[in-house]
Amino acid sequence: MQNYSDSNQTSQDSGDKPYIDIEVNDKYIIREFSENINPIELMWHRDDEDRTIEIIGDTNWSIQLDNQLPSSLNERIFIKRHEWHRVIKGTGNLTLKIHLD
């Protein structure tokens, strides 16, 4: 699996990451993925802390956790520290609120 690490940078410059962090604080991150992203950029990865993902708005994007089938992002999703996961592209932009547990 290819991997990138989430460093929770406060910069809105996405650098080599497939998203832009719109707002970052010690409780949550507001993150946006563009509808124009190439799906190949949405790599399997794992993060350095537990987190809960909450969708902002409506979406048909989905998430896939290690050893599971893809599931809807329309309900809160808990992701354990270092659990492999990836986002699967849908239509439109995807905006998430990532609660840092």
N, C-alpha and C positions, 0 to 999 in steps of 0.2 A: 504494500500500500504506500502511496505517496503521502507525505505528511507536511503540514505547516503548523506552527505553534501560534497560539493566540496570546499576544503580549499586552493586550488592552491598552494600546497607545492612545493618547488623547488627540493626536493629530487627525484631521479630517482627510489627509492624504492617504489613500489606500495603499500606496507603494506597490508591492507585488501581491497584495491580498485581494481576494475577489469581492470585497465589500468596502463600504465607507462607514466609519463610526461617526454618527451625527452628534451624539451626546454621550459622554463617559463620566461616571462618578463612582464612588465606592460602593454603591448599591445596585446599579444597573448600567447597561450599555444600550443605546438605541442604534441599531445597525441596519444598513440598507444594502440590498443586492439589486443591481440593475437588471431590467428585463433584457438588456442587450448583452449580458454576459454570455460567454461561450461556456456551455455546460461542462466542458473538460476542465475548467478552472475550479469547479466545485469538488475538490478532492476530499477523500477520507482524511480525517484529522482527529486529534484529541486535544483537549484543553487542560490547563493546569489547575483548575478548580471546578467544584460542583457548580451547576447553574441550572436555572429553569428558563425555558424559552417560551415567550408569549407573543403571538402574532399581533400586529397592529394593522387593522383593516381586514379585508377579505383576501384570500389567496387560494390558489390551487397548487402552490409549491408544496413539497413534502419533505420529510426528514427520514433518514434511514439510520438506525442504530446497529451496532455490530451484531451479527447473527440474527437479524430481524428483517422482516419485509418493510418496505417504505410505508410510512403512515402520515396522516394529515397533520398539518401544523395548526389546525383550527382549535385545538385544545392545548393547554399547557403541557410541555414536555420537560421532564427532569432528566438531566444528563449528568452522570457521575463523573468525577475527576478521572481523567485518562481513559474514558470510554470512547472507542472509535465511533465516529458518526460522520454523516455528510448531508448536505442539503441537495435536493433534487429540483431542478428548474421547472417552473410553471410559466404562466403568462403574467405580464405586468411586473412591476417592481415588487420585491419582498422587503417589508420593514418589520423588524423584530425588536422586542424588548427582552434583553437578556438579564435576568435577575441573578446576581452573584450571590449564591447561597453560602 
